[in-house]
Amino acid sequence: MDQTRGQIANSKLVRSLKAGNPLAFREVYNLFEKKLYVFAFSITKSSYISEEIIQEVFIRIWERRELIDPNRSFDSYIFTITRNLVYNYLRDASRREDIRNEFWFNIKEQHQHFETDLILSEYQEIVEAIIDNLPGQKRLIYQLSRQEGKSNSEIAEMLEISPKTVRNHLWHTMKTIRSQLQPYINDTVLLMIIFFL
């Protein structure tokens, strides 16, 4: 019964938010801000970036409030927005060396008491060794994409191959890296590292 009342209350709150009620927006913020921050931080390992992402989440919620469907799970909706923004950040950040270095530093700091056989700074060396052993064209495509930040179309034009071929090479390369990196680290760290490859 309490759960049903909670769902009704939540539905009313979402409808009020959808109608543009700033008090409803404040209540939604208070309900979700901490949970979303913990979720974002668990992946980004950066307080500053997590706060920026959460700010963007609520900006989007307010700007797109009229599109909210009060008959669907608002929890799923807001966490999906957060997840997508976190993943977008990681993809964009992977092309910037300063953020990539900060990411590795934060990962190392968080796990320094838990690692015994292999320190996290060696993960990057393992990835680089895997890349060095890739076949020539796969290695070149990976380097052009991830290290030089070129688009699939640009790479295809440079190498005179189709964008689909570029995508296939990158997909196989990422699969190889995931497979060879897996024995060294747990799934959570693997997920975060993959976004920086």
VOBA-1610 file (N, C-alpha, C; in pm, whole numbers, padded with zeros to 5 digits, always signed):
BEGIN
Met+00082-00120+00000Met+00000+00000+00000Met+00086+00125+00000Asp+00191+00127+00086Asp+00281+00242+00092Asp+00350+00264-00041Gln+00389+00152-00106Gln+00456+00162-00236Gln+00363+00225-00340Thr+00236+00185-00337Thr+00138+00241-00430Thr+00121+00390-00406Arg+00112+00429-00278Arg+00101+00572-00245Arg+00224+00648-00295Gly+00342+00586-00279Gly+00465+00650-00326Gly+00464+00670-00476Gln+00414+00571-00549Gln+00408+00583-00695Gln+00311+00693-00737Ile+00197+00702-00665Ile+00100+00807-00695Ile+00162+00944-00667Ala+00229+00956-00553Ala+00293+01082-00517Ala+00399+01118-00620Asn+00477+01018-00661Asn+00582+01043-00759Asn+00522+01087-00892Ser+00412+01023-00931Ser+00346+01059-01056Ser+00296+01202-01050Lys+00238+01242-00936Lys+00191+01380-00919Lys+00307+01478-00926Leu+00418+01442-00864Leu+00536+01528-00865Leu+00587+01547-01008Val+00595+01438-01083Val+00643+01444-01221Val+00548+01527-01307Arg+00418+01512-01286Arg+00320+01592-01361Arg+00334+01740-01329Ser+00361+01769-01204Ser+00380+01908-01163Ser+00507+01966-01224Leu+00613+01884-01227Leu+00738+01926-01293Leu+00712+01951-01442Lys+00643+01861-01506Lys+00612+01872-01648Lys+00535+02001-01678Ala+00451+02042-01582Ala+00372+02164-01598Ala+00453+02291-01574Gly+00580+02273-01529Gly+00667+02390-01511Gly+00670+02446-01371Asn+00630+02368-01272Asn+00629+02413-01133Asn+00772+02411-01078Pro+00829+02529-01044Pro+00967+02532-00994Pro+00984+02461-00859Leu+00877+02457-00778Leu+00886+02385-00650Leu+00898+02235-00674Ala+00828+02185-00774Ala+00839+02044-00810Ala+00979+02013-00860Phe+01034+02104-00938Phe+01171+02086-00987Phe+01269+02079-00870Arg+01252+02168-00773Arg+01340+02167-00655Arg+01328+02036-00579Glu+01206+01984-00567Glu+01187+01857-00497Glu+01251+01741-00572Val+01238+01742-00704Val+01304+01639-00786Val+01456+01647-00768Tyr+01507+01769-00768Tyr+01651+01789-00747Tyr+01694+01730-00613Asn+01619+01762-00508Asn+01654+01713-00374Asn+01646+01560-00365Leu+01553+01501-00437Leu+01536+01356-00435Leu+01648+01282-00507Phe+01699+01341-00615Phe+01789+01266-00704Phe+01934+01312-00705Glu+01961+01432-00661Glu+02095+01488-00679Glu+02206+01400-00622Lys+02190+01355-00498Lys+02296+01276-00434Lys+02313+01141-00501Lys+02201+01076-00534Lys+02209+00944-00598Lys+02277+00954-00735Leu+02242+01058-00809Leu+02302+01074-00942Leu+02451+01108-00932Tyr+02485+01188-00831Tyr+02626+01222-00812Tyr+02709+01098-00781Val+02659+01015-00692Val+02731+00890-00656Val+02749+00804-00780Phe+02644+00794-00861Phe+02651+00715-00984Phe+02756+00772-01080Ala+02752+00904-01103Ala+02847+00967-01194Ala+02990+00953-01142Phe+03009+00975-01012Phe+03143+00968-00954Phe+03199+00827-00960Ser+03113+00726-00950Ser+03160+00587-00954Ser+03227+00556-01088Ile+03198+00636-01189Ile+03258+00613-01321Ile+03366+00716-01353Thr+03338+00844-01325Thr+03434+00949-01365Thr+03550+00961-01267Lys+03527+00925-01140Lys+03628+00938-01035Lys+03673+01083-01017Ser+03589+01177-01054Ser+03622+01318-01042Ser+03502+01392-00983Ser+03524+01459-00869Ser+03416+01536-00807Ser+03371+01649-00897Tyr+03467+01719-00953Tyr+03435+01835-01038Tyr+03353+01792-01159Ile+03398+01689-01229Ile+03328+01643-01350Ile+03190+01590-01314Ser+03181+01516-01204Ser+03052+01461-01162Ser+02953+01573-01133Glu+02999+01677-01065Glu+02912+01792-01035Glu+02867+01860-01164Glu+02959+01875-01260Glu+02924+01937-01388Glu+02819+01855-01462Ile+02837+01724-01460Ile+02742+01636-01528Ile+02605+01643-01463Ile+02600+01642-01330Ile+02471+01648-01260Ile+02402+01781-01287Gln+02479+01887-01293Gln+02422+02018-01326Gln+02358+02012-01466Glu+02428+01951-01560Glu+02375+01939-01696Glu+02250+01851-01699Val+02247+01747-01617Val+02128+01660-01610Val+02005+01742-01575Phe+02016+01824-01471Phe+01899+01899-01425Phe+01864+02015-01520Ile+01963+02068-01588Ile+01933+02168-01691Ile+01849+02103-01801Arg+01889+01983-01841Arg+01813+01912-01946Arg+01674+01875-01899Ile+01664+01830-01774Ile+01533+01794-01720Ile+01438+01916-01727Trp+01488+02032-01687Trp+01404+02152-01688Trp+01371+02197-01830Glu+01472+02200-01916Glu+01450+02248-02052Glu+01359+02156-02132Arg+01362+02026-02101Arg+01284+01928-02177Arg+01167+01871-02095Arg+01125+01945-01994Arg+01023+01895-01902Arg+00893+01860-01973Glu+00861+01934-02079Glu+00735+01908-02150Glu+00736+01772-02220Leu+00855+01716-02243Leu+00865+01586-02310Leu+00857+01468-02214Ile+00857+01497-02083Ile+00854+01389-01983Ile+00719+01318-01988Asp+00725+01186-01986Asp+00604+01104-01981Asp+00580+01061-01837Pro+00481+01120-01770Pro+00458+01089-01628Pro+00409+00946-01605Asn+00374+00877-01711Asn+00327+00739-01697Asn+00442+00638-01701Arg+00561+00688-01728Arg+00678+00599-01731Arg+00766+00627-01609Ser+00858+00534-01582Ser+00945+00546-01465Ser+01036+00668-01478Phe+01017+00764-01388Phe+01102+00883-01390Phe+01243+00849-01345Asp+01255+00754-01251Asp+01388+00710-01206Asp+01472+00662-01325Ser+01413+00576-01407Ser+01485+00524-01523Ser+01521+00637-01619Tyr+01428+00729-01637Tyr+01448+00841-01728Tyr+01568+00927-01686Ile+01572+00966-01558Ile+01677+01057-01513Ile+01812+00986-01504Phe+01811+00857-01469Phe+01938+00783-01465Phe+01991+00756-01606Thr+01901+00739-01702Thr+01945+00721-01841Thr+02012+00848-01893Ile+01953+00963-01862Ile+02015+01091-01902Ile+02154+01102-01840Thr+02164+01071-01712Thr+02293+01080-01642Thr+02395+00985-01704Arg+02355+00861-01725Arg+02446+00762-01785Arg+02496+00808-01921Asn+02406+00860-02004Asn+02445+00904-02137Asn+02543+01021-02131Leu+02520+01115-02039Leu+02611+01229-02025Leu+02748+01184-01974Val+02749+01088-01881Val+02878+01035-01832Val+02955+00969-01945Tyr+02886+00885-02023Tyr+02953+00816-02133Tyr+02999+00914-02240Asn+02918+01017-02267Asn+02959+01118-02364Asn+03084+01191-02316Tyr+03087+01221-02185Tyr+03204+01287-02129Tyr+03328+01199-02146Leu+03315+01071-02113Leu+03430+00981-02123Leu+03479+00969-02266Arg+03386+00962-02361Arg+03427+00953-02501Arg+03500+01080-02545Asp+03446+01196-02507Asp+03511+01322-02545Asp+03646+01338-02475Ala+03646+01301-02347Ala+03769+01317-02268Ala+03881+01227-02317Ser+03844+01114-02377Ser+03946+01019-02422Ser+04035+01080-02530Arg+03990+01188-02592Arg+04068+01253-02696Arg+04153+01367-02642Arg+04142+01392-02510Arg+04220+01501-02449Arg+04320+01442-02350Glu+04446+01465-02376Glu+04551+01403-02296Glu+04547+01447-02150Asp+04517+01574-02123Asp+04517+01621-01984Asp+04410+01553-01901Ile+04290+01535-01959Ile+04183+01469-01885Ile+04212+01321-01873Arg+04270+01262-01978Arg+04304+01120-01973Arg+04404+01094-01860Asn+04503+01182-01847Asn+04602+01166-01741Asn+04539+01182-01602Glu+04446+01279-01591Glu+04376+01298-01463Glu+04294+01174-01429Phe+04232+01115-01530Phe+04152+00994-01509Phe+04240+00882-01453Trp+04355+00858-01516Trp+04444+00752-01469Trp+04490+00779-01325Phe+04518+00908-01297Phe+04562+00944-01162Phe+04452+00915-01060Asn+04328+00954-01091Asn+04216+00931-00999Asn+04190+00782-00977Ile+04199+00703-01084Ile+04181+00559-01071Ile+04288+00502-00979Lys+04410+00545-00999Lys+04521+00493-00917Lys+04502+00530-00770Glu+04463+00655-00744Glu+04442+00699-00607Glu+04333+00618-00538Gln+04224+00594-00609Gln+04112+00524-00548Gln+04144+00378-00519His+04226+00317-00599His+04252+00174-00585His+04386+00140-00522Gln+04459+00240-00474Gln+04595+00214-00428Gln+04600+00116-00311His+04494+00108-00230His+04496+00017-00115His+04446-00123-00150Phe+04394-00139-00269Phe+04333-00266-00305Phe+04417-00346-00405Glu+04507-00280-00474Glu+04589-00350-00572Glu+04712-00409-00504Thr+04743-00536-00533Thr+04861-00599-00475Thr+04957-00650-00581Asp+04906-00715-00684Asp+04993-00778-00782Asp+05033-00685-00896Leu+04949-00588-00923Leu+04974-00503-01039Leu+04922-00364-01010Ile+05009-00263-01014Ile+04962-00128-00986Ile+04891-00074-01110Leu+04796+00015-01085Leu+04710+00061-01194Leu+04786+00137-01303Ser+04897+00197-01267Ser+04972+00269-01369Ser+05023+00177-01478Glu+05032+00048-01448Glu+05079-00049-01546Glu+04970-00085-01647Tyr+04844-00057-01615Tyr+04737-00090-01708Tyr+04758-00020-01841Gln+04798+00105-01834Gln+04818+00181-01957Gln+04930+00118-02040Glu+05034+00071-01973Glu+05145+00006-02043Glu+05099-00124-02109Ile+05010-00197-02040Ile+04957-00320-02098Ile+04877-00289-02223Val+04792-00185-02216Val+04713-00146-02332Val+04804-00107-02448Glu+04908-00030-02417Glu+05001+00013-02522Glu+05072-00107-02586Ala+05106-00205-02504Ala+05170-00326-02557Ala+05074-00403-02648Ile+04948-00410-02609Ile+04846-00477-02692Ile+04835-00406-02826Ile+04830-00273-02821Ile+04818-00194-02944Ile+04939-00215-03034Asp+05058-00218-02974Asp+05182-00237-03051Asp+05182-00370-03126Asn+05111-00469-03073Asn+05109-00601-03135Asn+04994-00620-03233Leu+04915-00515-03255Leu+04807-00525-03353Leu+04864-00530-03494Pro+04791-00592-03589Pro+04834-00586-03729Pro+04843-00440-03774Gly+04927-00415-03872Gly+04960-00279-03915Gly+04842-00187-03938Gln+04745-00228-04020Gln+04635-00138-04053Gln+04545-00114-03932Lys+04519-00218-03853Lys+04437-00201-03733Lys+04505-00103-03637Arg+04636-00118-03619Arg+04709-00029-03529Arg+04703+00115-03580Leu+04721+00134-03710Leu+04718+00268-03768Leu+04580+00331-03751Ile+04475+00255-03779Ile+04338+00308-03766Ile+04309+00345-03620Tyr+04351+00258-03528Tyr+04332+00287-03385Tyr+04403+00417-03347Gln+04527+00431-03390Gln+04605+00550-03354Gln+04543+00677-03414Leu+04498+00669-03538Leu+04436+00785-03601Leu+04306+00823-03530Ser+04232+00721-03487Ser+04103+00747-03422Ser+04119+00793-03278Arg+04191+00715-03198Arg+04196+00741-03054Arg+04305+00838-03012Gln+04416+00839-03083Gln+04526+00924-03041Gln+04530+01056-03115Glu+04482+01058-03240Glu+04481+01183-03316Glu+04340+01242-03327Gly+04238+01167-03282Gly+04103+01220-03277Gly+04034+01236-03411Lys+04079+01161-03511Lys+04018+01173-03643Lys+03888+01091-03649Ser+03794+01140-03729Ser+03667+01070-03744Ser+03684+00950-03836Asn+03586+00860-03834Asn+03589+00743-03922Asn+03595+00784-04069Ser+03521+00890-04103Ser+03519+00937-04241Ser+03655+00990-04284Glu+03719+01065-04194Glu+03852+01119-04225Glu+03953+01006-04244Ile+03947+00907-04157Ile+04039+00793-04167Ile+04015+00717-04297Ala+03887+00695-04328Ala+03852+00623-04452Ala+03908+00695-04573Glu+03896+00827-04574Glu+03947+00905-04688Glu+04099+00898-04696Met+04165+00907-04581Met+04312+00902-04578Met+04364+00768-04628Leu+04299+00660-04585Leu+04348+00525-04617Leu+04281+00465-04741Glu+04189+00542-04800Glu+04118+00498-04920Glu+04044+00366-04897Ile+03972+00362-04784Ile+03888+00248-04752Ile+03751+00304-04711Ser+03653+00217-04692Ser+03519+00265-04657Ser+03509+00293-04507Pro+03421+00386-04467Pro+03399+00411-04323Pro+03356+00284-04250Lys+03282+00197-04318Lys+03240+00070-04256Lys+03361-00016-04222Thr+03460-00018-04311Thr+03583-00094-04284Thr+03655-00037-04163Val+03656+00096-04154Val+03719+00161-04038Val+03647+00118-03910Arg+03514+00125-03911Arg+03436+00085-03794Arg+03463-00060-03756Asn+03469-00147-03855Asn+03494-00289-03828Asn+03631-00311-03765His+03732-00242-03818His+03867-00253-03762His+03869-00206-03617Leu+03803-00093-03590Leu+03801-00040-03453Leu+03726-00135-03359Trp+03617-00192-03407Trp+03540-00285-03325Trp+03624-00406-03289His+03694-00463-03388His+03779-00581-03362His+03896-00545-03271Thr+03950-00425-03288Thr+04061-00380-03203Thr+04015-00369-03058Met+03898-00306-03036Met+03848-00291-02900Met+03818-00429-02836Lys+03767-00519-02917Lys+03739-00654-02869Lys+03868-00723-02825Thr+03973-00707-02905Thr+04104-00765-02872Thr+04158-00707-02743Ile+04150-00574-02729Ile+04201-00509-02609Ile+04124-00553-02486Arg+03991-00555-02496Arg+03909-00600-02382Arg+03946-00741-02340Ser+03960-00828-02439Ser+03989-00968-02412Ser+04125-00984-02343Gln+04226-00912-02390Gln+04360-00928-02336Gln+04380-00854-02204Leu+04297-00751-02182Leu+04309-00674-02058Leu+04230-00737-01943Gln+04125-00811-01976Gln+04033-00869-01878Gln+04102-00944-01763Pro+04203-01029-01790Pro+04262-01106-01678Pro+04329-01021-01571Tyr+04361-00894-01605Tyr+04437-00812-01513Tyr+04353-00729-01417Ile+04227-00703-01452Ile+04149-00608-01374Ile+04005-00653-01357Asn+03936-00590-01260Asn+03795-00624-01237Asn+03708-00553-01339Asp+03581-00591-01346Asp+03489-00542-01448Asp+03466-00392-01441Thr+03461-00336-01319Thr+03434-00192-01306Thr+03547-00110-01365Val+03671-00146-01330Val+03785-00072-01382Val+03795-00094-01533Leu+03767-00216-01579Leu+03772-00245-01723Leu+03676-00155-01799Leu+03554-00139-01749Leu+03454-00054-01814Leu+03507+00088-01830Met+03566+00141-01724Met+03612+00279-01729Met+03732+00293-01822Ile+03823+00197-01820Ile+03941+00203-01906Ile+03901+00195-02053Ile+03804+00110-02083Ile+03763+00092-02222Ile+03718+00224-02283Phe+03655+00310-02203Phe+03608+00439-02256Phe+03726+00530-02292Phe+03843+00500-02239Phe+03959+00583-02267Phe+04052+00521-02371Leu+04006+00416-02437Leu+04088+00352-02539Leu+04058+00412-02676
//
